[in-house]
Amino acid sequence: MITFDIPEFLFVMKITVVDALKTVIDPELHANIVDLGLIYHVKVDNINKCILIEMTLSSRNCPMSESILSAVKNCIIRTFPDYQAEVSLVWEPEWNYRTIPEAGLRKLRGL
C-alpha cells in the first residue's frame, strides 16, 4: 500500500506522481510498478523542490533493477522538471504476490 505525508495543498501533486509512475513498467512482470505494489511511499518536499520515492523490487536479484530505478527517477523529472527526484530502494516489507493490491491482481489476470 502506498502511504502519503499529506499537507492538503500537496495532495494533487502526489496523485500526479503516482499516476506518472504508472507509466513505469516492470519488464519481467509486464505490469506497472504502482499496480504491482512496488511503490511504498511518496513524499513531496516543496521547500527543497524534491520528490522522494520509497520503493522495492520484485526480487533482490532483479536483473533490471538499475533500469527500473532510472525509469522512476526520469519519470519524476519529466513530470516535474523543477524538482529533483530521489529514489530509495527498500526491502522491508518484502514484496511478494500477496502484497499486490487487488486492482493490480485484476490487471495481471487480464480482468
C-alpha positions in Angstrom: 0.0 0.0 0.0 1.2 3.5 -0.8 1.4 5.9 2.1 1.3 9.7 1.8 2.5 12.5 4.1 -0.3 14.8 3.2 -0.5 18.5 3.8 -3.7 19.4 1.9 -2.0 21.6 -0.8 0.3 18.7 -1.9 -2.4 16.0 -2.3 -3.0 16.7 -6.0 0.8 16.7 -6.7 1.2 13.3 -5.0 -1.7 11.8 -7.0 0.1 13.2 -10.2 3.3 11.5 -9.0 1.5 8.1 -8.6 -0.2 8.5 -12.0 3.1 9.3 -13.6 4.7 6.2 -12.0 2.1 4.0 -13.6 4.0 4.5 -16.9 7.0 2.7 -15.4 6.7 -1.0 -16.4 8.4 -3.9 -14.6 9.9 -5.6 -17.7 9.8 -9.1 -16.2 6.2 -8.9 -14.8 4.8 -6.7 -17.7 2.8 -4.5 -15.3 3.3 -1.1 -13.9 5.2 -0.7 -10.7 2.2 1.0 -8.9 -0.2 -1.7 -9.7 2.4 -4.3 -8.6 2.6 -2.6 -5.2 6.3 -1.8 -5.6 5.9 1.9 -4.5 5.7 2.1 -0.7 5.9 5.8 0.0 5.8 9.2 -1.9 6.9 12.4 -0.3 6.9 15.8 -1.9 9.3 18.3 -0.2 8.1 21.5 -1.7 10.6 23.6 0.2 13.6 21.9 -1.3 11.8 21.1 -4.5 12.4 17.3 -4.2 10.2 14.3 -4.7 11.2 11.2 -2.7 10.1 7.8 -3.7 10.5 4.8 -1.4 10.1 1.5 -3.3 11.1 -2.1 -3.6 11.6 -4.5 -6.4 10.1 -8.0 -7.1 13.4 -9.6 -6.0 16.7 -8.6 -4.5 18.4 -10.1 -7.6 16.3 -8.3 -10.1 18.4 -8.1 -13.2 16.5 -4.9 -14.3 16.9 -3.0 -11.0 19.1 -0.2 -12.4 16.8 0.2 -15.4 13.6 0.4 -13.2 15.2 2.8 -10.7 16.4 5.0 -13.6 13.0 4.9 -15.2 11.4 6.0 -11.9 13.8 8.9 -11.5 13.4 10.0 -15.1 9.6 9.8 -14.9 9.6 12.2 -11.9 12.0 14.6 -13.6 9.9 14.6 -16.8 6.7 15.2 -14.9 8.1 17.8 -12.5 11.1 19.4 -14.2 11.6 22.0 -11.4 12.0 19.2 -8.8 14.8 16.8 -8.0 14.0 13.1 -7.7 15.3 10.8 -5.0 14.6 7.1 -5.1 15.2 4.9 -2.1 15.2 1.1 -2.6 14.0 -0.8 0.5 13.5 -4.5 1.2 11.1 -4.3 4.1 8.3 -5.1 3.9 9.4 -7.8 1.5 7.4 -7.8 -1.7 5.6 -10.9 -2.9 2.5 -11.7 -4.9 0.3 -11.5 -1.7 1.3 -7.8 -1.4 -0.1 -6.8 -4.8 -3.1 -4.6 -4.4 -6.4 -6.1 -5.6 -6.6 -3.7 -8.6 -3.1 -4.8 -9.6 -4.1 -8.5 -9.4 -7.1 -7.9 -11.6 -4.8 -6.3 -14.2 -2.3 -9.1 -14.1 -5.2 -11.6 -14.6 -6.4 -9.6 -17.5 -9.8 -8.8 -15.9 
